[in-house]
Amino acid sequence: MRLQGLSSRPRIVLLTLAIAGWASHVGASERDGICAQLRVFEAAPFKLGGDGKPVRRWVAFEWKGHFPGEYEDICHHSADMAEKALCGYLILNTNQEFRAELPIRVLRCYGYAFPQFAQYDWAVSKAQFRLRGRMDDRRFLLNVESFPGEGADSAVWVSAVPENASKDDRDPPPLGGR
């Protein structure tokens, strides 16, 4: 691409700025420790179900109540080490006040870009994102259910789903009381 009317010095400066902007975006998602945690979670071997087929691996981070005040966050998971490790990380590294920050962080790990302060503008109350996983034999799902308002409960699920799963690829596993 040739920029008309510019000498080589301004073109080099423009190219450098473009590369720096791209690199800072990529670097920002990789600096967030959640990306490494999600890679481990996604890559872990699947457990086999009673029929001998691999089964969905999932974690659900749930906020109950209203921050600040009567408030609790809970991390539910299926039963294996990859889920327990991700839950442990999420409990210590998830924003209690701005619930939209968690799905935004997950999406950034998978290449999505958001403007600064997007967590304040998030108005998604129910969504499912089917993300391209890093491995050919599985999909990565992000489900969001938030119920805005005073004392509202919200949850975010992340799941690694075997590619050949049929019934496991729609709705997230239910949480107690829902």
C-alpha angles and dihedrals in degrees: 000000000000121000107216118228097017126110117226095264096062090043090054090048091050092048091048091051092049092050092046091052092050092046093050090052093050092042093051093059092046093049089059105091091216090076093062090045091052092049091055092044093050096045098048114112116263121247115237122243127223089276092055094250124123114262134214117275114211147171126194121198110200131191115201122192130356129307120260106028127026098015139145135176120205131185115209122189146170114258114276141087098261091057094045091051093050091047090051090052094046094050090056098037109038123102111245097199105041105048093180090067094077098057090042090053091049092049091049089057088059095051104271118137127213132184120252112281093018089143089070092053100044109126100167110129099174128012144145122209118195102201128192105253124218092244129060097226097060146043127220118224131193117193123187127193116171127167109202121215143063112328093000122161122226137179139191121200127196118191139179107209126192111246093238095051114121109177098032099062104078120052127023119249112276121259122223112282096016 
